[in-house]
Structures are given as structure tokens and as C-alpha cells.
Amino acid sequence: MAGIQYYKTIFTGREISNNTVQQEHESMKFFLSRVVTGEDRMMLQSTGIACHKTNYSVHCVANQPVRIDTGTMTVHTPSDQPVQETVVRPYARQEDHNLLKNVTPVKILQGNYTMLPACQYIHDVPAASFVRKYSKPMSHLSAYEVMNPAANQSVHCFPGAIIGLKFHGHLALNSSDTPGGHSMQDFKQFLRQAYNLKFAHVSEIKRPNLVLLSRRKTRRFLNEDEMASMMEELGFRVIIVARNNVISNLNKFARIINSCRVFVGAHGAGLTNELFLPAGAVMVQVELIGLEWAAATYYGDPASAMGVHYLPYRIEPEESSLLKVFERNHTVFKDPKSFSFEVGREIYLNHQNVRINLARFRETMVEALSIVEDSDI
């Protein structure tokens, strides 16, 4: 503990009593213990580190000093136990092996070994998951500077650490699994503050803004211009945003989504941006053939927890480009679930576009308009 006191004095410029250091250390251990439950918490208390693994995610918690070599992305957790090695890819979709290929692995070495790297930087607060993306929200999660391992390859020493991400559900936040009991509404409020978003409720938006998410490679709207014209005839101010622009400038796109009353798009990761919609807004998802379950599970069902109205538009085979490749009575249309995940991804995600039936879709858009107009009353 004397070492902790010494470094606190250096970095804060103030003397701290041993009692204060001890209290802060115990407070840190208590907080970290709340990140895990059951047998994992017992393991953490007895060994100083515990890793929780599910089909979707892996995250490890250490309540003892760790040394993190950001050059090799290795976490050293010395103890009197036999040496063990755990590899974590910090991503909450462990079942998707294609996505995991793009996630940098973090190696955790735990046990009794002597070749520990020397500390180059010493910190008095626990380390959190390594991040490179989403600098805006990350900078608001902590009062401390976010470190980019790629830009600062050195050895950092911490009194504890949380490594990896925990899966709470698809686009969800389970309040019973967070130390502070936070909900999705709390998370949306956090995002509004992080991105400096203006609107909390759709009634605050006076213009009938509608964002149409445009895709360029797959799951494209083949009659996008006609869709926009129909929406404008209904009274919407249509803003077409290209999918690649979302990736390149998330800060700007967050503000655009936050200023719209209705958000329209085909099933895909771009719909994650419903997080930025104000409460009472409407998200219209075009559910393509073979993607109905994914559409509802990933984006439709989570909408209500965000205070967003969800309207699905399930296309018919005649609206899908797949009808030009397969017969109407083919298994592709009759039984999409019969295909393996890999084959289904290739057919329905990577090789399907849609030509919207404007008459049918108009009914959905009229309903969306009615919902947001009612919010003004």
C-alpha cells in the first residue's frame, strides 16, 4: 500500500493517508466485484481474477495489480497460482467468427512467473476495455483520458482491470447486470450528452424530418427515388443518407438522426443508429426475405426499451431481387430456416436487394406520420 500512496502523491500533488488509500482500494474491489456474480464473484474474491464466458461474450475482471503491455496486448496478473493463459477478443458477438477476425486479441497471463515487464506508467484507477472507436462516448465514460494502444505502446500498471465486453442482449442493456442499475433510457441520455444532441422528445422537432438510410452494395432500395417522392407527397422532409457516410462521420450522423421524426432503412447494422432517435420517434425497418427474425430481434424488439415506436414493413417475394434467381415456390422463399447460417447470410444478406411496392409501403408511412403527429397533441 505504501507504493500506492507514493504514486498517488506524485500524480495528484497531495499527501494521502494510509487509511484513505486503504478505503479507496477496498472501494475499488467492491465496485469490481459487482461486475461479476455467483461463482465468478467467488473466484474473483479468492484468486483476484475471474473470467465470465457465454456464447456471446467473454469478459475478465481483476481486483489485484495488473501490468498491461499495450505493444503486445498482453495483461500480466501475477499470483501464486500455476501459470494460465486466456485470450479475449473484446467483442460482444463471440458467436460471429467472421466479425471476430477483425478484433485484436488480448492475452491474459495469470500465475506465478518471474519475467514481468517493468512498469513504465503507473495508474491509481482500474483499466477498462481497450477501445479505438467511438471516441465521443468513451471520453464521457471516465474523467480520465482514453488511451489508444496503437499510439501508446508501453507497459501500464493498474490496481485492477476489466477486460472485454459483456453481452446484455441485442442492442440492449440489462439493468440487473450493471453495477449502477442503468437502463437503456439512461444509456440514451448518456449518448445525448456525449454527442451533444439537441432533442430528447420528438415533439421538440418542428419540421417533419425523415431520414432514409441508403445502401450501396447489398440490400439496396432499387426504387429509392420513387420512395422518397412518395414520402415527400405525404408531407415529409426526406433526408437521404448513404451508409458509408454513417461510418465516416458518426458524430455528424448522430445529430442528423436525432433531428428526425422518422427513420427508415432496410435491415442492417446502420439501424443501430436508432439509439440517437428522440423518444416518441418512429423507426421503420424494411424486413427482407429470410431476415424477419433477425430484423425483429436485433432492431425491432429493442426499440420499445428506447422509447421508440417500431413499424416493420415485411416485403413480399415479388419485391425481392431473389425472385429473379429462384422460383416463387423455391425453398429460398418457402423455408429460409432450412439453410445454414453461412448459406443464409450469403443469400439473404449479401445477394438481396428490394424494389418496394409503393402502394403497400405508403400505408406504413401514413401510420408513421400519424404516430408522430399525435405526439404533438
C-alpha positions in Angstrom: 0.0 0.0 0.0 3.0 2.3 0.5 3.7 2.1 -3.2 0.1 3.2 -4.0 0.4 6.1 -1.6 3.7 7.1 -3.2 2.3 7.2 -6.7 -0.9 9.0 -5.6 1.3 11.7 -4.1 3.3 12.1 -7.3 0.3 12.2 -9.7 -2.1 14.3 -7.6 0.4 16.5 -5.8 -1.2 15.9 -2.4 -0.5 13.7 0.6 -2.8 10.9 1.3 -3.0 8.9 4.5 -2.7 5.1 4.5 -6.3 4.9 5.8 -7.5 6.9 2.8 -5.6 4.7 0.3 -6.9 1.6 2.0 -10.5 2.9 1.8 -10.1 3.7 -1.9 -8.6 0.3 -2.5 -11.5 -1.5 -0.8 -14.0 0.7 -2.7 -12.4 -0.3 -6.0 -12.5 -4.0 -5.1 -16.2 -3.6 -4.1 -17.0 -2.0 -7.4 -15.2 -4.6 -9.4 -16.9 -7.4 -7.5 -20.3 -6.1 -8.7 -19.3 -6.6 -12.4 -19.5 -10.4 -11.8 -21.9 -12.6 -9.9 -22.3 -16.1 -8.4 -19.3 -18.4 -8.8 -17.4 -15.8 -10.8 -17.6 -13.4 -7.9 -16.3 -16.1 -5.5 -13.5 -16.8 -7.9 -12.6 -13.1 -8.0 -12.5 -12.9 -4.3 -10.4 -16.0 -3.9 -7.9 -15.6 -6.7 -8.0 -11.9 -7.7 -9.3 -12.6 -11.2 -12.4 -14.1 -12.8 -13.5 -14.6 -16.4 -17.1 -15.0 -17.4 -17.8 -16.8 -20.7 -21.0 -17.2 -22.6 -21.9 -18.0 -26.2 -21.9 -14.3 -26.9 -19.1 -12.7 -24.9 -16.1 -13.1 -22.7 -15.0 -10.6 -20.1 -12.5 -10.8 -17.3 -12.2 -8.8 -14.0 -9.1 -8.4 -11.9 -9.2 -6.8 -8.5 -5.4 -7.1 -8.0 -2.5 -5.2 -9.6 -2.0 -5.9 -13.3 0.6 -4.9 -15.9 -0.7 -4.2 -19.4 1.8 -4.3 -22.3 -0.1 -2.4 -25.0 2.6 -3.2 -27.5 1.8 -6.9 -27.4 -1.7 -6.5 -26.0 -0.8 -8.7 -23.0 -2.2 -8.4 -19.5 0.0 -9.8 -16.7 -1.7 -10.7 -13.5 0.9 -12.2 -11.1 -0.2 -14.6 -8.4 1.0 -17.7 -6.6 -1.2 -20.0 -8.8 0.1 -22.1 -11.7 0.5 -20.1 -14.9 -2.7 -19.9 -17.1 -3.3 -18.2 -20.4 -6.6 -16.7 -21.5 -7.2 -15.0 -24.8 -10.1 -12.5 -25.1 -11.3 -10.8 -28.2 -13.2 -7.7 -26.8 -16.4 -8.0 -28.7 -19.9 -8.9 -27.6 -20.7 -11.2 -30.6 -18.4 -14.1 -29.9 -20.6 -16.4 -32.0 -19.8 -14.5 -35.2 -16.4 -15.8 -36.2 -16.3 -13.7 -39.3 -16.5 -10.5 -37.2 -14.1 -11.7 -34.6 -11.3 -11.9 -37.2 -11.2 -8.1 -37.2 -11.0 -7.8 -33.4 -7.5 -7.6 -31.9 -7.0 -10.4 -29.3 -5.9 -9.6 -25.8 -3.8 -12.2 -24.0 -4.1 -12.6 -20.2 -1.3 -14.3 -18.4 -2.1 -15.3 -14.8 0.1 -17.1 -12.3 3.5 -17.4 -10.7 6.1 -16.3 -13.2 9.2 -14.1 -12.8 9.5 -12.4 -16.2 7.2 -9.5 -15.6 7.7 -6.4 -17.7 8.7 -3.2 -15.9 6.1 -0.6 -15.3 6.5 2.5 -17.5 3.3 4.2 -16.4 1.6 3.7 -13.1 -2.1 4.5 -12.6 -4.2 4.6 -9.5 -7.6 3.6 -11.1 -8.6 0.4 -12.8 -8.2 -0.1 -16.5 -11.3 -0.6 -18.7 -11.7 -2.4 -22.1 -9.4 -1.3 -24.8 -11.1 0.9 -27.4 -10.2 2.8 -30.6 -13.6 3.7 -32.0 -16.4 5.9 -30.6 -14.2 8.5 -29.0 -17.1 10.7 -28.1 -18.9 8.4 -25.7 -15.7 6.8 -24.4 -14.4 10.2 -23.4 -17.6 10.7 -21.3 -17.4 7.3 -19.6 -14.5 8.4 -17.4 -12.8 11.5 -16.1 -9.5 10.0 -17.3 -8.0 10.2 -20.8 -8.8 7.4 -23.1 -5.6 5.6 -24.2 -5.2 4.3 -27.7 -2.9 1.2 -27.5 -1.8 1.6 -31.1 -0.5 5.1 -30.3 1.0 4.4 -26.9 2.8 1.1 -26.9 4.2 0.7 -23.4 3.6 -1.0 -20.1 0.9 0.4 -17.9 0.3 -0.7 -14.4 -3.1 -0.6 -12.7 -4.6 -1.7 -9.4 -7.2 -3.7 -11.3 -8.8 -4.1 -14.7 -11.9 -5.0 -16.6 -11.0 -6.7 -19.9 -13.5 -7.5 -22.6 -17.2 -6.7 -23.2 -20.3 -8.3 -21.6 -23.3 -9.2 -23.8 -26.6 -7.9 -22.3 -28.8 -8.7 -25.3 -29.1 -7.5 -28.8 -28.9 -3.7 -28.7 -29.9 -3.9 -25.0 -28.8 -3.0 -21.5 -29.8 -5.3 -18.7 -30.1 -3.1 -15.6 -29.7 -6.1 -13.3 -26.2 -6.7 -14.7 -24.8 -3.2 -14.3 -23.3 -2.0 -11.0 -25.4 1.2 -11.2 -28.6 -0.5 -12.4 -28.6 1.6 -15.6 -31.3 1.1 -18.2 -31.5 1.8 -22.0 -33.2 5.1 -21.2 -30.1 6.0 -19.1 -27.8 5.0 -21.9 -29.7 7.1 -24.4 -29.4 10.1 -22.1 -25.7 9.4 -21.8 -25.4 9.4 -25.6 -27.3 12.7 -25.9 -24.8 14.3 -23.5 -21.8 12.6 -25.2 -22.7 13.7 -28.7 -24.3 17.0 -27.6 -27.7 16.0 -29.1 -30.4 18.6 -29.0 -33.7 16.7 -28.9 -35.0 14.5 -26.1 -38.5 14.0 -27.5 -39.9 14.0 -31.0 -42.4 16.8 -30.1 -39.5 19.2 -29.9 -38.8 18.8 -33.6 -41.0 21.2 -35.6 -40.0 20.1 -39.1 -41.3 16.7 -40.4 -37.8 15.3 -41.0 -37.4 11.8 -42.2 -34.1 10.0 -42.7 -33.9 7.3 -45.4 -30.8 5.2 -45.0 -29.4 4.4 -48.4 -27.3 1.3 -49.0 -24.9 1.0 -52.0 -23.8 -2.6 -52.1 -26.5 -5.0 -50.9 -30.0 -4.8 -49.5 -30.4 -1.7 -51.7 -33.7 0.1 -52.5 -33.9 -0.3 -56.2 -36.6 2.4 -56.5 -35.2 4.7 -53.8 -36.1 7.9 -55.7 -39.7 6.9 -56.1 -39.8 6.0 -52.4 -38.5 9.5 -51.5 -41.0 11.2 -53.8 -43.9 9.3 -52.2 -42.8 10.2 -48.7 -42.5 13.9 -49.7 -46.0 13.7 -51.1 -47.2 12.7 -47.6 -45.5 15.8 -46.2 -42.2 14.5 -45.0 -38.9 16.4 -45.5 -36.8 13.5 -46.8 -33.1 13.3 -46.0 -31.2 10.5 -47.8 -28.1 9.4 -46.1 -25.6 7.0 -47.6 -24.5 4.1 -45.4 -20.8 4.8 -46.0 -21.2 8.4 -44.7 -22.6 7.0 -41.5 -19.3 5.1 -40.9 -17.1 8.0 -41.9 -18.7 10.7 -39.7 -20.7 9.2 -36.8 -20.7 12.5 -34.8 -22.5 14.3 -37.7 -24.8 11.4 -38.4 -25.9 11.2 -34.8 -27.1 14.8 -34.9 -29.0 14.1 -38.2 -30.8 11.1 -36.7 -31.6 13.0 -33.5 -33.3 15.7 -35.5 -35.6 13.4 -37.5 -39.1 12.2 -36.6 -39.0 9.0 -38.7 -36.0 6.8 -39.5 -36.4 4.4 -42.5 -34.0 1.7 -43.6 -33.5 -1.9 -44.7 -32.3 -4.5 -42.2 -28.6 -3.9 -41.4 -26.1 -2.5 -38.9 -27.0 1.0 -39.9 -30.2 0.7 -38.0 -28.2 0.6 -34.8 -28.4 4.4 -35.0 -31.9 4.3 -33.8 -30.1 4.8 -30.5 -29.9 8.5 -31.4 -33.6 8.9 -32.1 -35.5 11.1 -29.7 -38.2 9.5 -27.6 -41.5 9.1 -29.5 -39.8 8.9 -32.9 -40.6 6.1 -35.4 -38.2 3.6 -36.8 -39.4 1.8 -40.0 -37.5 -1.3 -40.8 -37.9 -3.0 -44.2 -37.7 -6.7 -43.3 -36.3 -8.6 -46.2 -37.0 -12.2 -47.1 -35.2 -14.6 -44.7 -34.3 -11.9 -42.3 -37.5 -11.5 -40.4 -36.2 -13.0 -37.1 -33.0 -11.0 -37.2 -34.9 -7.8 -38.1 -37.2 -8.1 -35.1 -34.6 -9.4 -32.6 -31.7 -7.0 -33.4 -33.6 -3.8 -34.0 -37.3 -4.1 -33.7 -37.7 -5.5 -30.2 -35.1 -3.2 -28.6 -36.9 -0.1 -30.0 -39.5 -0.1 -27.3 -36.9 -0.1 -24.5 -35.5 3.1 -26.1 -38.9 4.8 -26.2 -39.1 4.5 -30.0 -42.1 3.3 -32.0 -41.3 0.4 -34.3 -43.1 -0.2 -37.6 -42.0 -3.3 -39.6 -42.5 -3.5 -43.3 -42.2 -7.1 -44.3 -41.6 -7.4 -48.1 -43.3 -10.0 -50.3 -41.3 -12.2 -52.7 -42.3 -10.0 -55.6 -40.4 -7.1 -54.0 -37.2 -9.1 -53.6 -34.5 -9.4 -56.2 -34.2 -13.1 -55.3 -37.3 -13.8 -57.3 -35.2 -13.2 -60.5 -32.9 -16.0 -59.4 -35.2 -18.5 -57.7 -38.7 -19.7 -58.5 -41.6 -18.5 -56.3 -42.0 -21.9 -54.8 -38.3 -22.4 -54.1 -37.0 -23.3 -50.6 -35.4 -19.8 -50.5 -39.0 -18.4 -50.1 -40.8 -21.4 -48.6 -38.3 -22.3 -45.8 -35.4 -19.8 -45.2 -34.7 -21.5 -41.8 -33.6 -24.7 -43.6 -30.3 -23.1 -44.7 -27.2 -23.0 -42.6 -26.1 -19.7 -41.1 -23.3 -19.2 -43.7 -25.5 -20.1 -46.7 -28.4 -18.0 -45.4 -26.0 -15.0 -44.9 -24.8 -15.3 -48.5 -28.3 -15.5 -49.9 -30.4 -13.1 -47.8 -27.8 -10.6 -46.6 -25.2 -10.4 -49.4 -27.3 -11.1 -52.5 -30.7 -9.5 -51.9 -32.0 -6.1 -53.0 -35.6 -4.8 -52.8 -38.0 -2.9 -55.1 -40.6 -1.5 -52.7 -44.3 -1.8 -53.5 -45.1 1.9 -53.2 -48.8 1.3 -52.6 -48.2 -1.1 -49.7 -45.4 0.9 -48.3 -47.4 4.1 -48.4 -49.8 2.6 -45.8 -46.9 2.1 -43.4 -45.6 5.6 -43.9 -49.1 7.0 -43.3 -49.2 5.2 -40.0 -45.7 6.6 -39.1 -46.9 10.1 -39.9 -50.0 9.6 -37.7 -47.9 8.5 -34.8 -45.5 11.5 -34.8 -48.4 13.9 -35.4 -50.2 12.5 -32.3 -47.1 13.2 -30.3 -47.6 17.0 -30.9 -51.0 17.0 -29.3 
